[in-house]
């Protein structure tokens, strides 16, 4: 039984798909975010890592900030939903494999993320991130969801104000690259990176705490809204 559930897929190719069984994420995929995190230059190759479905809640559900850390950060992201399987897909035809898009928040527990060279621990605390329960079909948006405003607000304050046009690697490149390694499948999710303005790069730093309300909005797709609660 998949952990993630979506409300608007009846009658679509994804109606019976187990969405979110595989969740792929991309780090440092916006130019200004790469700079604010200390990268000398934007990456030359997509920086993929993975998350588990148990690390996400859906829209309007509570995000849980872990009791072992005070550095739970927010990252508003465009999420790609794969609708057609394929392997070794050329970039020119990669968008044909995308069913649609939704909104995500790749919550990152920064001190745990930086304890090792891999991101796995800091990116997979239970219920530390969120994904909207609504998927917008790809044909309702510009190709590759290019040129869409992406904004993140915490308690009503605008903290991230970006645009998907600023991604280092666009959706077609990400899908093509991933398909070189494995056969992508309907229901696979790709979180495509976050724009500048994350909490750890601000002065003073801003991290999530119990009682906060997090909102991520993407033009043409909608708003993901979650309350932050403390781990019991």
Protein Blocks (a to p, Z undefined) as FASTA:
>chain_A
ZZbdcfklghiaklmpcehkaccddehiafklmmmnopabdcfbdcdddddfklpccehi
acdddfkbccbccddddddddfbdcehiafklmmmmpnbdcdddddddfklmmmpmbfkl
mmmgghkbccdfbdcdfklpcehiioiacdddeehiafbdcdfklpfbdfklmmmmmmmm
pccdehiacdebjaehifklpccdddddehiacddddehibccdddddddZZ
